[in-house]
Amino acid sequence: MTLYVDRESEDFRFYKTLNEDVQLQPVSSKSKHWDIQMQDGDYVNVTGHDSLNNAICIAIMTRFNELDYIPLYEGFGCRIHELIKANKSEMVRYKIELFIIDVLKQMRRIKEVNWIEVEDNEKSKYYVRFSVKSINDTLIEGSVTI
């Protein structure tokens, strides 16, 4: 069984190079936990711009080399998890920014990273906003709480 794809949508027809994926969304607006979205007992599929935004969040939230047992994903992931127990500081914020820029530059679907903003969100969280240019010159902006 394959996921339903809206073949008439603009994202599917004009932005196939950005691929398609299963949709992930935060459990709540204040949560750093994400979950696969379901509709009528089946996964929700995303294409185009939404797929790229989804892939960026997956890359940021996956630990570096977590999937190294799969040859295709060797070296995949973000090193921000190394900073889990680090006390909040400007240096930690800067390292988070560098780690995310590094992971975004490795993604084939991204042409360039426009900017990254890392802000203190709460006592133990950071709020990351990003802007990238996709391989088809589309501006993609998004955010993730880590």
GROMACS elastic network, one bead per residue, 0.5 to 0.9 nm:
[ bonds ]
;  ai    aj funct       b0    kb
    2     5     6  0.87803   500
    3    22     6  0.85239   500
    3    42     6  0.76525   500
    3    43     6  0.67744   500
    3    44     6  0.73963   500
    3    45     6  0.63700   500
    4     7     6  0.89702   500
    4    42     6  0.88576   500
    4    43     6  0.84731   500
    4    44     6  0.76809   500
    4    45     6  0.66756   500
    5     8     6  0.87312   500
    5     9     6  0.88202   500
    5    12     6  0.80054   500
    5    20     6  0.89092   500
    5    44     6  0.89547   500
    5    45     6  0.65427   500
    5    46     6  0.78747   500
    5    47     6  0.81278   500
    6     9     6  0.56449   500
    6    11     6  0.89528   500
    6    12     6  0.70540   500
    6    45     6  0.87940   500
    6    47     6  0.87988   500
    7    10     6  0.83498   500
    7    11     6  0.87244   500
    7    12     6  0.58060   500
    7    13     6  0.66836   500
    8    11     6  0.85365   500
    8    12     6  0.69586   500
    8    13     6  0.66594   500
    9    12     6  0.54035   500
    9    13     6  0.62631   500
    9    14     6  0.85470   500
    9    47     6  0.89773   500
   10    13     6  0.51754   500
   10    14     6  0.57555   500
   10    15     6  0.74287   500
   10    48     6  0.83595   500
   11    14     6  0.56294   500
   11    15     6  0.50697   500
   11    16     6  0.70802   500
   11    18     6  0.87506   500
   11    46     6  0.87983   500
   11    47     6  0.58863   500
   11    49     6  0.67551   500
   11    50     6  0.83504   500
   12    15     6  0.57371   500
   12    16     6  0.55602   500
   12    19     6  0.85315   500
   12    20     6  0.83792   500
   12    46     6  0.89073   500
   12    47     6  0.58553   500
   12    48     6  0.61117   500
   13    16     6  0.65167   500
   13    48     6  0.88189   500
   14    17     6  0.83042   500
   14    48     6  0.79726   500
   15    18     6  0.57177   500
   15    19     6  0.76388   500
   15    47     6  0.77345   500
   15    49     6  0.74267   500
   15   136     6  0.77003   500
   16    19     6  0.53474   500
   16    20     6  0.76834   500
   16    47     6  0.73405   500
   16    48     6  0.60633   500
   17    20     6  0.89291   500
   17    48     6  0.74079   500
   17   109     6  0.75534   500
   17   135     6  0.78501   500
   17   136     6  0.77357   500
   18    47     6  0.71264   500
   18    49     6  0.67298   500
   18    50     6  0.88006   500
   18    51     6  0.66590   500
   18    52     6  0.59814   500
   18   109     6  0.61511   500
   18   134     6  0.78367   500
   18   135     6  0.78729   500
   18   136     6  0.82788   500
   19    46     6  0.86664   500
   19    47     6  0.59867   500
   19    48     6  0.60489   500
   19    49     6  0.88204   500
   19    51     6  0.64357   500
   19    52     6  0.74671   500
   19   109     6  0.86513   500
   20    45     6  0.69795   500
   20    46     6  0.55150   500
   20    48     6  0.65298   500
   20    50     6  0.83781   500
   20    51     6  0.53313   500
   20    52     6  0.80996   500
   21    24     6  0.89170   500
   21    44     6  0.86217   500
   21    45     6  0.57463   500
   21    46     6  0.54154   500
   21    47     6  0.65192   500
   21    50     6  0.87851   500
   21    51     6  0.57126   500
   21    52     6  0.86917   500
   21    54     6  0.76703   500
   21    55     6  0.78960   500
   22    36     6  0.69042   500
   22    37     6  0.76437   500
   22    43     6  0.64868   500
   22    44     6  0.58947   500
   22    46     6  0.60680   500
   22    47     6  0.88492   500
   22    51     6  0.80226   500
   22    54     6  0.83314   500
   23    35     6  0.84178   500
   23    36     6  0.58744   500
   23    37     6  0.57109   500
   23    38     6  0.85490   500
   23    43     6  0.75489   500
   23    44     6  0.56274   500
   23    45     6  0.56124   500
   23    46     6  0.56612   500
   23    50     6  0.82069   500
   23    51     6  0.75283   500
   23    54     6  0.67232   500
   24    34     6  0.62618   500
   24    35     6  0.54389   500
   24    37     6  0.58382   500
   24    44     6  0.86445   500
   24    54     6  0.64782   500
   24    57     6  0.86043   500
   24    58     6  0.84596   500
   25    28     6  0.83633   500
   25    33     6  0.85312   500
   25    34     6  0.53656   500
   25    35     6  0.57885   500
   25    36     6  0.67406   500
   25    37     6  0.67801   500
   25    54     6  0.83173   500
   26    29     6  0.66015   500
   26    30     6  0.82695   500
   26    31     6  0.63485   500
   26    32     6  0.66262   500
   26    33     6  0.57903   500
   26    35     6  0.64197   500
   26   144     6  0.86579   500
   27    30     6  0.83248   500
   27    31     6  0.61050   500
   27    32     6  0.77120   500
   27    33     6  0.58525   500
   27    34     6  0.53894   500
   27    35     6  0.62728   500
   28    31     6  0.50900   500
   28    32     6  0.80831   500
   28    33     6  0.79505   500
   28    34     6  0.84201   500
   29    32     6  0.84136   500
   30   145     6  0.82162   500
   31    34     6  0.77985   500
   31   145     6  0.75444   500
   32   125     6  0.84301   500
   32   144     6  0.77048   500
   32   145     6  0.53727   500
   32   146     6  0.59778   500
   33   145     6  0.87566   500
   33   146     6  0.89745   500
   36    43     6  0.71705   500
   36    44     6  0.78712   500
   37    42     6  0.84494   500
   37    43     6  0.60100   500
   37    44     6  0.56423   500
   37    45     6  0.86092   500
   38    41     6  0.59770   500
   38    42     6  0.53218   500
   38    44     6  0.55481   500
   39    42     6  0.53761   500
   39    43     6  0.62649   500
   39    44     6  0.61974   500
   40    43     6  0.83727   500
   45    51     6  0.85252   500
   46    49     6  0.84105   500
   46    50     6  0.58717   500
   46    51     6  0.52928   500
   46    54     6  0.83226   500
   47    50     6  0.58218   500
   47    52     6  0.78818   500
   48    51     6  0.52467   500
   48    52     6  0.64987   500
   48    53     6  0.88870   500
   49    52     6  0.52035   500
   49    53     6  0.63000   500
   49    54     6  0.85525   500
   49   134     6  0.85926   500
   49   138     6  0.82037   500
   49   139     6  0.89024   500
   49   140     6  0.69290   500
   50    53     6  0.51189   500
   50    54     6  0.60302   500
   50    55     6  0.85517   500
   50   140     6  0.88464   500
   51    55     6  0.60726   500
   51    56     6  0.86359   500
   52    56     6  0.61938   500
   52    57     6  0.87122   500
   52   109     6  0.73850   500
   52   110     6  0.85098   500
   52   134     6  0.81299   500
   52   140     6  0.80008   500
   53    56     6  0.51869   500
   53    57     6  0.64558   500
   53    58     6  0.87741   500
   53   140     6  0.70600   500
   53   141     6  0.76206   500
   53   142     6  0.65206   500
   53   143     6  0.87214   500
   54    57     6  0.52710   500
   54    58     6  0.62844   500
   54    59     6  0.87328   500
   55    58     6  0.50010   500
   55    59     6  0.60972   500
   55    60     6  0.85963   500
   56    59     6  0.51379   500
   56    60     6  0.62014   500
   56    61     6  0.86100   500
   56   103     6  0.85948   500
   56   104     6  0.70980   500
   56   107     6  0.83828   500
   56   142     6  0.87562   500
   57    60     6  0.51712   500
   57    61     6  0.60900   500
   57    62     6  0.85429   500
   57   142     6  0.86670   500
   57   143     6  0.79606   500
   57   144     6  0.66122   500
   58    61     6  0.52104   500
   58    62     6  0.60003   500
   58    77     6  0.82453   500
   59    62     6  0.53663   500
   59    63     6  0.82187   500
   59    64     6  0.88690   500
   59    76     6  0.73429   500
   59    77     6  0.51955   500
   59    78     6  0.63790   500
   59   100     6  0.87923   500
   59   103     6  0.69610   500
   59   104     6  0.79621   500
   59   107     6  0.87630   500
   60    63     6  0.77842   500
   60    77     6  0.64283   500
   60    78     6  0.52557   500
   60    79     6  0.83638   500
   60    80     6  0.78373   500
   60    99     6  0.87267   500
   60   100     6  0.65162   500
   60   103     6  0.71518   500
   60   104     6  0.83734   500
   60   144     6  0.84720   500
   60   146     6  0.86874   500
   61    77     6  0.73721   500
   61    78     6  0.69002   500
   61    80     6  0.84044   500
   61    81     6  0.82950   500
   61   144     6  0.88343   500
   61   146     6  0.76402   500
   62    65     6  0.83547   500
   62    66     6  0.68346   500
   62    67     6  0.84559   500
   62    76     6  0.78167   500
   62    78     6  0.60804   500
   62    79     6  0.86003   500
   62    81     6  0.84490   500
   63    66     6  0.52156   500
   63    67     6  0.82510   500
   63    76     6  0.79511   500
   63    77     6  0.50391   500
   63    78     6  0.53948   500
   63    79     6  0.62615   500
   63    80     6  0.75905   500
   63    81     6  0.60665   500
   63    82     6  0.85014   500
   64    67     6  0.79422   500
   64    68     6  0.86262   500
   64    75     6  0.65246   500
   64    76     6  0.57450   500
   64    79     6  0.52427   500
   64    80     6  0.82895   500
   64    81     6  0.78728   500
   64    82     6  0.89414   500
   65    69     6  0.84559   500
   65    73     6  0.77527   500
   65    74     6  0.62596   500
   65    75     6  0.50783   500
   65    76     6  0.55304   500
   65    77     6  0.60656   500
   65    78     6  0.83140   500
   65    79     6  0.89003   500
   66    69     6  0.79692   500
   66    73     6  0.86947   500
   66    74     6  0.85688   500
   66    75     6  0.84104   500
   66    76     6  0.74551   500
   66    77     6  0.70430   500
   67    70     6  0.58054   500
   67    71     6  0.83080   500
   67    72     6  0.87746   500
   67    73     6  0.57864   500
   67    74     6  0.65974   500
   67    75     6  0.80088   500
   67    76     6  0.69156   500
   67    77     6  0.80977   500
   68    71     6  0.63332   500
   68    72     6  0.80982   500
   68    73     6  0.58121   500
   68    75     6  0.65556   500
   68    76     6  0.74239   500
   69    72     6  0.88286   500
   69    73     6  0.78497   500
   69    74     6  0.73332   500
   70    73     6  0.55689   500
   70    74     6  0.65903   500
   71    74     6  0.53153   500
   72    75     6  0.89497   500
   72    76     6  0.87195   500
   73    76     6  0.51801   500
   73    77     6  0.84685   500
   74    77     6  0.89346   500
   76   103     6  0.80274   500
   76   106     6  0.87941   500
   77   103     6  0.67900   500
   78    81     6  0.71751   500
   78    99     6  0.62870   500
   78   100     6  0.66015   500
   78   102     6  0.80301   500
   78   103     6  0.58799   500
   79    82     6  0.57323   500
   79    83     6  0.79282   500
   79    96     6  0.81283   500
   79    99     6  0.58761   500
   79   100     6  0.80271   500
   79   103     6  0.84801   500
   80    83     6  0.55427   500
   80    84     6  0.73544   500
   80    95     6  0.77292   500
   80    96     6  0.56506   500
   80    97     6  0.88479   500
   80    99     6  0.61695   500
   80   100     6  0.75886   500
   80   146     6  0.87244   500
   81    84     6  0.53392   500
   81    85     6  0.88120   500
   82    85     6  0.78714   500
   82    86     6  0.83452   500
   83    86     6  0.50924   500
   83    87     6  0.84194   500
   83    92     6  0.72455   500
   83    95     6  0.85638   500
   83    96     6  0.80563   500
   84    87     6  0.85510   500
   86    89     6  0.84665   500
   86    92     6  0.72615   500
   87    92     6  0.76750   500
   87   124     6  0.87866   500
   88    91     6  0.82016   500
   88    92     6  0.62402   500
   88    93     6  0.73603   500
   88   120     6  0.83354   500
   88   123     6  0.88052   500
   88   124     6  0.78067   500
   89    92     6  0.52489   500
   89    93     6  0.62820   500
   89    94     6  0.85984   500
   90    93     6  0.50157   500
   90    94     6  0.60628   500
   90    95     6  0.85999   500
   91    95     6  0.61376   500
   91    96     6  0.86210   500
   92    95     6  0.50147   500
   92    96     6  0.61882   500
   92    97     6  0.86181   500
   93    96     6  0.51571   500
   93    97     6  0.63505   500
   93    98     6  0.88331   500
   93   118     6  0.63442   500
   93   119     6  0.75906   500
   93   120     6  0.82093   500
   93   126     6  0.80742   500
   94    97     6  0.50323   500
   94    98     6  0.62940   500
   94    99     6  0.86750   500
   94   118     6  0.78968   500
   95    98     6  0.50198   500
   95    99     6  0.60449   500
   95   100     6  0.85318   500
   96    99     6  0.51469   500
   96   100     6  0.61632   500
   96   101     6  0.85746   500
   96   118     6  0.74763   500
   97   100     6  0.53008   500
   97   101     6  0.61865   500
   97   102     6  0.86267   500
   97   116     6  0.65162   500
   97   117     6  0.72423   500
   97   118     6  0.64135   500
   97   128     6  0.83527   500
   98   101     6  0.51050   500
   98   102     6  0.61072   500
   98   103     6  0.87188   500
   98   116     6  0.89931   500
   99   102     6  0.51014   500
   99   103     6  0.63473   500
   99   104     6  0.87311   500
  100   103     6  0.51451   500
  100   104     6  0.61432   500
  100   105     6  0.85845   500
  100   116     6  0.80593   500
  101   104     6  0.51456   500
  101   105     6  0.61228   500
  101   106     6  0.87520   500
  101   113     6  0.70638   500
  101   115     6  0.85923   500
  101   116     6  0.74007   500
  102   105     6  0.52991   500
  102   106     6  0.65542   500
  103   106     6  0.53052   500
  103   107     6  0.68648   500
  104   107     6  0.53942   500
  104   108     6  0.87517   500
  104   110     6  0.70070   500
  104   112     6  0.83352   500
  104   113     6  0.70719   500
  104   132     6  0.84260   500
  105   108     6  0.78635   500
  105   110     6  0.68396   500
  105   111     6  0.78174   500
  105   112     6  0.69462   500
  105   113     6  0.69926   500
  106   109     6  0.89062   500
  106   110     6  0.80591   500
  107   110     6  0.56654   500
  107   111     6  0.84828   500
  108   111     6  0.75005   500
  108   134     6  0.89070   500
  108   135     6  0.77821   500
  109   133     6  0.88676   500
  109   134     6  0.57512   500
  109   135     6  0.53527   500
  109   136     6  0.84274   500
  110   113     6  0.74170   500
  110   132     6  0.67610   500
  110   133     6  0.59851   500
  110   135     6  0.53534   500
  110   136     6  0.86837   500
  110   137     6  0.89280   500
  111   132     6  0.75508   500
  111   133     6  0.55236   500
  111   134     6  0.51762   500
  111   136     6  0.80615   500
  111   137     6  0.74957   500
  112   132     6  0.58096   500
  112   133     6  0.52572   500
  112   134     6  0.71159   500
  112   135     6  0.82918   500
  113   116     6  0.78071   500
  113   130     6  0.80368   500
  113   131     6  0.63976   500
  113   133     6  0.63550   500
  113   134     6  0.88876   500
  114   130     6  0.76662   500
  114   131     6  0.52876   500
  114   132     6  0.50739   500
  114   133     6  0.68993   500
  114   139     6  0.88870   500
  115   129     6  0.82875   500
  115   130     6  0.57628   500
  115   131     6  0.53531   500
  115   132     6  0.70685   500
  116   128     6  0.70866   500
  116   129     6  0.58399   500
  116   131     6  0.65873   500
  116   132     6  0.88174   500
  117   127     6  0.80403   500
  117   128     6  0.56250   500
  117   129     6  0.51348   500
  117   130     6  0.63423   500
  118   121     6  0.89501   500
  118   126     6  0.64524   500
  118   127     6  0.57535   500
  118   129     6  0.65837   500
  118   130     6  0.87568   500
  119   125     6  0.87652   500
  119   126     6  0.55757   500
  119   127     6  0.51542   500
  119   128     6  0.64152   500
  119   129     6  0.84414   500
  120   123     6  0.78637   500
  120   124     6  0.81966   500
  120   125     6  0.64251   500
  120   127     6  0.62261   500
  120   128     6  0.89022   500
  121   124     6  0.77048   500
  121   125     6  0.54089   500
  121   127     6  0.53684   500
  121   145     6  0.80198   500
  122   125     6  0.52299   500
  122   126     6  0.70664   500
  122   127     6  0.86608   500
  123   126     6  0.88161   500
  124   146     6  0.89068   500
  125   145     6  0.68118   500
  125   146     6  0.57367   500
  126   144     6  0.85588   500
  126   145     6  0.57768   500
  126   146     6  0.53343   500
  127   143     6  0.72694   500
  127   144     6  0.61407   500
  127   146     6  0.63911   500
  128   142     6  0.84484   500
  128   143     6  0.54292   500
  128   144     6  0.53209   500
  128   145     6  0.60182   500
  128   146     6  0.74191   500
  129   141     6  0.74247   500
  129   142     6  0.57973   500
  129   144     6  0.66280   500
  129   145     6  0.87273   500
  130   140     6  0.81469   500
  130   141     6  0.55934   500
  130   142     6  0.55420   500
  130   143     6  0.61075   500
  130   144     6  0.87037   500
  131   139     6  0.69449   500
  131   140     6  0.56422   500
  131   142     6  0.66881   500
  131   143     6  0.88943   500
  132   138     6  0.82458   500
  132   139     6  0.59039   500
  132   140     6  0.53409   500
  132   141     6  0.65198   500
  132   142     6  0.89477   500
  133   136     6  0.78085   500
  133   137     6  0.55243   500
  133   138     6  0.54837   500
  133   140     6  0.61510   500
  133   141     6  0.88498   500
  134   137     6  0.51824   500
  134   138     6  0.52562   500
  134   139     6  0.64887   500
  134   140     6  0.70077   500
  135   138     6  0.74084   500
